[in-house]
Amino acid sequence: MAMFSYKAMNAQGHMVFGHMDAANMVDLELRLKRMQLDFINGSQLKHSRALFGRSLPRMELINFSFHLEQLVRSGVPLIEALTDLRDSTTHPRMREIVASLVESIEGGRSLSQAMSEHPAAFSRVFCALVRAGELTGNLAEVLREQIDAYKWEDELVSQTRRLLTYPAIVGTFLLFVIGVLMLVVVPDLARFFRNTGLELPLQTRMLMATSEFLQDWWPALVVLVLLAGVGAVALLRHHPAARLRFDRFKLTIPVIGPILHKVVLSRFASMFAMMYGAGIPIIDAVRTSEDVVGNEAVRDSLARAGQLISQGQNVTAAFQGVGLFPPLVVRMLRVGESTGALDRALREVSYFYTRDVRESIARAQAAMEPALTLVLGLLLMAVAFAVLGPVYDMLTKLKT
């Protein structure tokens, strides 16, 4: 299918503009008619796949899962549930995706197969869970668990944003202050000090040399930083070995590294528990979980754990063999596996890490604010001593 832009009119007589995938213009008109839109005109987009491959906001996925779960649990047929959801949603892209789901299901596909046609909107884990829910008849329960997972991810993103807001504000203010000092204040003071003929202390000479260097080369430095950033992003995106080393390095950063590690393991345990509880085989659950951890180092460990499980080892021994979990968590998994409640044990692991992540972020945020304030104060104090030292010496000589 290709992507088309269209202009249509709704039942209230208002113009509606949007994009939708369709086989041709006739198919586009039929799809819009099912959405109660009167087709006016349209055209095929050249870069349709790139446009249609953008991800959806997490809140839209939560709303989609919630409304679909409520309708399915109430006994509404799937086609009617999706049709109601299509007609009630206000997000243009979500409406187009739901309309495409309806078309695919009417064409004979299952819900999971229809969702897998939109990988940017629905992850592999979500599609695998829906497929398991369809096979076991527990689609509503699967959707409920996915809602909880999306809410947890949203809470985690919010906590991380709060953690990074203060350093970002302080860092921006610090760069602004340094720029004003080095490019405006220090050059005027340097000319004044040179006219006095005083012998300047080392820290003042270093400050003046730094200011002169920045005045002469700041455009080149800006370009160099931008090129370095673009080059680093391209290297990490296209070079798997570099991405693996960088992800391993992130896990070793003091304070931040352990928090990232706990976040990754919590996400994995939660997703793995959902898939295992939904009836997905362990090997498939491990392989699918590799795509949601977001860290190549942990993904490599999961791949090795999957190989050990496929060779006959149990889950606990495989995770212990690759060093994925600490001994306490391994013992929890061993008990869960021996009692036949591995999914429950994994949920406890997820809860354990989620609580630990929340507390670690709170501690890091409490410690980061005074630390950054201290760094800012020390930097400004060093600049003040470098500037005021010669002034004090000059005043002392004038008194004598």
ZIJORA-V844482 format. One record per residue. N is the residue number from 1. RES is the residue in one letter. PSI is psi as a letter, one per 20 degrees, with the letter a starting at -180 (NA if undefined). Layout:
BEGIN
n=N res=RES psi=PSI
n=N res=RES psi=PSI
END
This chain:
BEGIN
n=1 res=M psi=q
n=2 res=A psi=r
n=3 res=M psi=p
n=4 res=F psi=q
n=5 res=S psi=q
n=6 res=Y psi=q
n=7 res=K psi=p
n=8 res=A psi=r
n=9 res=M psi=p
n=10 res=N psi=a
n=11 res=A psi=h
n=12 res=Q psi=i
n=13 res=G psi=j
n=14 res=H psi=q
n=15 res=M psi=p
n=16 res=V psi=p
n=17 res=F psi=q
n=18 res=G psi=a
n=19 res=H psi=q
n=20 res=M psi=q
n=21 res=D psi=q
n=22 res=A psi=r
n=23 res=A psi=h
n=24 res=N psi=a
n=25 res=M psi=h
n=26 res=V psi=g
n=27 res=D psi=h
n=28 res=L psi=g
n=29 res=E psi=h
n=30 res=L psi=g
n=31 res=R psi=g
n=32 res=L psi=h
n=33 res=K psi=h
n=34 res=R psi=h
n=35 res=M psi=j
n=36 res=Q psi=l
n=37 res=L psi=p
n=38 res=D psi=o
n=39 res=F psi=p
n=40 res=I psi=g
n=41 res=N psi=r
n=42 res=G psi=r
n=43 res=S psi=q
n=44 res=Q psi=p
n=45 res=L psi=q
n=46 res=K psi=g
n=47 res=H psi=l
n=48 res=S psi=h
n=49 res=R psi=h
n=50 res=A psi=h
n=51 res=L psi=g
n=52 res=F psi=i
n=53 res=G psi=j
n=54 res=R psi=q
n=55 res=S psi=r
n=56 res=L psi=q
n=57 res=P psi=q
n=58 res=R psi=h
n=59 res=M psi=h
n=60 res=E psi=h
n=61 res=L psi=h
n=62 res=I psi=g
n=63 res=N psi=g
n=64 res=F psi=g
n=65 res=S psi=h
n=66 res=F psi=g
n=67 res=H psi=h
n=68 res=L psi=h
n=69 res=E psi=g
n=70 res=Q psi=g
n=71 res=L psi=g
n=72 res=V psi=g
n=73 res=R psi=h
n=74 res=S psi=i
n=75 res=G psi=j
n=76 res=V psi=p
n=77 res=P psi=q
n=78 res=L psi=g
n=79 res=I psi=g
n=80 res=E psi=h
n=81 res=A psi=g
n=82 res=L psi=h
n=83 res=T psi=g
n=84 res=D psi=h
n=85 res=L psi=h
n=86 res=R psi=g
n=87 res=D psi=h
n=88 res=S psi=h
n=89 res=T psi=q
n=90 res=T psi=i
n=91 res=H psi=p
n=92 res=P psi=g
n=93 res=R psi=h
n=94 res=M psi=h
n=95 res=R psi=g
n=96 res=E psi=h
n=97 res=I psi=g
n=98 res=V psi=h
n=99 res=A psi=h
n=100 res=S psi=h
n=101 res=L psi=g
n=102 res=V psi=g
n=103 res=E psi=g
n=104 res=S psi=g
n=105 res=I psi=h
n=106 res=E psi=h
n=107 res=G psi=i
n=108 res=G psi=i
n=109 res=R psi=q
n=110 res=S psi=r
n=111 res=L psi=g
n=112 res=S psi=h
n=113 res=Q psi=g
n=114 res=A psi=h
n=115 res=M psi=h
n=116 res=S psi=i
n=117 res=E psi=i
n=118 res=H psi=m
n=119 res=P psi=h
n=120 res=A psi=h
n=121 res=A psi=g
n=122 res=F psi=p
n=123 res=S psi=r
n=124 res=R psi=h
n=125 res=V psi=g
n=126 res=F psi=g
n=127 res=C psi=h
n=128 res=A psi=h
n=129 res=L psi=g
n=130 res=V psi=h
n=131 res=R psi=g
n=132 res=A psi=h
n=133 res=G psi=h
n=134 res=E psi=h
n=135 res=L psi=h
n=136 res=T psi=i
n=137 res=G psi=j
n=138 res=N psi=l
n=139 res=L psi=g
n=140 res=A psi=g
n=141 res=E psi=h
n=142 res=V psi=g
n=143 res=L psi=h
n=144 res=R psi=g
n=145 res=E psi=h
n=146 res=Q psi=h
n=147 res=I psi=g
n=148 res=D psi=h
n=149 res=A psi=g
n=150 res=Y psi=g
n=151 res=K psi=h
n=152 res=W psi=g
n=153 res=E psi=h
n=154 res=D psi=g
n=155 res=E psi=h
n=156 res=L psi=g
n=157 res=V psi=g
n=158 res=S psi=g
n=159 res=Q psi=g
n=160 res=T psi=h
n=161 res=R psi=g
n=162 res=R psi=h
n=163 res=L psi=h
n=164 res=L psi=i
n=165 res=T psi=g
n=166 res=Y psi=g
n=167 res=P psi=h
n=168 res=A psi=g
n=169 res=I psi=g
n=170 res=V psi=g
n=171 res=G psi=g
n=172 res=T psi=g
n=173 res=F psi=h
n=174 res=L psi=g
n=175 res=L psi=h
n=176 res=F psi=g
n=177 res=V psi=g
n=178 res=I psi=g
n=179 res=G psi=g
n=180 res=V psi=g
n=181 res=L psi=g
n=182 res=M psi=h
n=183 res=L psi=i
n=184 res=V psi=g
n=185 res=V psi=g
n=186 res=V psi=g
n=187 res=P psi=g
n=188 res=D psi=g
n=189 res=L psi=h
n=190 res=A psi=g
n=191 res=R psi=h
n=192 res=F psi=g
n=193 res=F psi=h
n=194 res=R psi=h
n=195 res=N psi=h
n=196 res=T psi=h
n=197 res=G psi=j
n=198 res=L psi=q
n=199 res=E psi=o
n=200 res=L psi=q
n=201 res=P psi=r
n=202 res=L psi=g
n=203 res=Q psi=h
n=204 res=T psi=g
n=205 res=R psi=h
n=206 res=M psi=g
n=207 res=L psi=g
n=208 res=M psi=g
n=209 res=A psi=g
n=210 res=T psi=g
n=211 res=S psi=g
n=212 res=E psi=h
n=213 res=F psi=g
n=214 res=L psi=h
n=215 res=Q psi=h
n=216 res=D psi=h
n=217 res=W psi=j
n=218 res=W psi=h
n=219 res=P psi=g
n=220 res=A psi=h
n=221 res=L psi=g
n=222 res=V psi=g
n=223 res=V psi=g
n=224 res=L psi=g
n=225 res=V psi=g
n=226 res=L psi=g
n=227 res=L psi=g
n=228 res=A psi=g
n=229 res=G psi=g
n=230 res=V psi=g
n=231 res=G psi=h
n=232 res=A psi=g
n=233 res=V psi=g
n=234 res=A psi=h
n=235 res=L psi=g
n=236 res=L psi=h
n=237 res=R psi=h
n=238 res=H psi=i
n=239 res=H psi=n
n=240 res=P psi=h
n=241 res=A psi=g
n=242 res=A psi=g
n=243 res=R psi=h
n=244 res=L psi=g
n=245 res=R psi=h
n=246 res=F psi=g
n=247 res=D psi=h
n=248 res=R psi=h
n=249 res=F psi=h
n=250 res=K psi=h
n=251 res=L psi=i
n=252 res=T psi=i
n=253 res=I psi=p
n=254 res=P psi=q
n=255 res=V psi=g
n=256 res=I psi=g
n=257 res=G psi=g
n=258 res=P psi=h
n=259 res=I psi=g
n=260 res=L psi=g
n=261 res=H psi=g
n=262 res=K psi=h
n=263 res=V psi=g
n=264 res=V psi=g
n=265 res=L psi=h
n=266 res=S psi=g
n=267 res=R psi=g
n=268 res=F psi=g
n=269 res=A psi=g
n=270 res=S psi=g
n=271 res=M psi=g
n=272 res=F psi=g
n=273 res=A psi=g
n=274 res=M psi=g
n=275 res=M psi=g
n=276 res=Y psi=g
n=277 res=G psi=h
n=278 res=A psi=i
n=279 res=G psi=j
n=280 res=I psi=p
n=281 res=P psi=q
n=282 res=I psi=g
n=283 res=I psi=g
n=284 res=D psi=h
n=285 res=A psi=g
n=286 res=V psi=g
n=287 res=R psi=h
n=288 res=T psi=h
n=289 res=S psi=h
n=290 res=E psi=h
n=291 res=D psi=i
n=292 res=V psi=i
n=293 res=V psi=h
n=294 res=G psi=j
n=295 res=N psi=p
n=296 res=E psi=h
n=297 res=A psi=g
n=298 res=V psi=h
n=299 res=R psi=h
n=300 res=D psi=h
n=301 res=S psi=g
n=302 res=L psi=h
n=303 res=A psi=g
n=304 res=R psi=h
n=305 res=A psi=h
n=306 res=G psi=h
n=307 res=Q psi=g
n=308 res=L psi=h
n=309 res=I psi=g
n=310 res=S psi=h
n=311 res=Q psi=i
n=312 res=G psi=i
n=313 res=Q psi=q
n=314 res=N psi=r
n=315 res=V psi=g
n=316 res=T psi=g
n=317 res=A psi=h
n=318 res=A psi=g
n=319 res=F psi=h
n=320 res=Q psi=h
n=321 res=G psi=h
n=322 res=V psi=j
n=323 res=G psi=k
n=324 res=L psi=h
n=325 res=F psi=q
n=326 res=P psi=r
n=327 res=P psi=h
n=328 res=L psi=g
n=329 res=V psi=h
n=330 res=V psi=h
n=331 res=R psi=h
n=332 res=M psi=g
n=333 res=L psi=h
n=334 res=R psi=g
n=335 res=V psi=g
n=336 res=G psi=h
n=337 res=E psi=h
n=338 res=S psi=h
n=339 res=T psi=i
n=340 res=G psi=j
n=341 res=A psi=l
n=342 res=L psi=h
n=343 res=D psi=h
n=344 res=R psi=g
n=345 res=A psi=h
n=346 res=L psi=h
n=347 res=R psi=h
n=348 res=E psi=h
n=349 res=V psi=g
n=350 res=S psi=g
n=351 res=Y psi=g
n=352 res=F psi=g
n=353 res=Y psi=h
n=354 res=T psi=g
n=355 res=R psi=g
n=356 res=D psi=h
n=357 res=V psi=g
n=358 res=R psi=g
n=359 res=E psi=h
n=360 res=S psi=g
n=361 res=I psi=g
n=362 res=A psi=g
n=363 res=R psi=g
n=364 res=A psi=g
n=365 res=Q psi=h
n=366 res=A psi=h
n=367 res=A psi=h
n=368 res=M psi=h
n=369 res=E psi=g
n=370 res=P psi=h
n=371 res=A psi=g
n=372 res=L psi=h
n=373 res=T psi=g
n=374 res=L psi=g
n=375 res=V psi=g
n=376 res=L psi=g
n=377 res=G psi=g
n=378 res=L psi=g
n=379 res=L psi=g
n=380 res=L psi=h
n=381 res=M psi=h
n=382 res=A psi=g
n=383 res=V psi=g
n=384 res=A psi=g
n=385 res=F psi=h
n=386 res=A psi=h
n=387 res=V psi=g
n=388 res=L psi=i
n=389 res=G psi=g
n=390 res=P psi=h
n=391 res=V psi=g
n=392 res=Y psi=g
n=393 res=D psi=h
n=394 res=M psi=g
n=395 res=L psi=h
n=396 res=T psi=g
n=397 res=K psi=h
n=398 res=L psi=h
n=399 res=K psi=h
n=400 res=T psi=NA
END
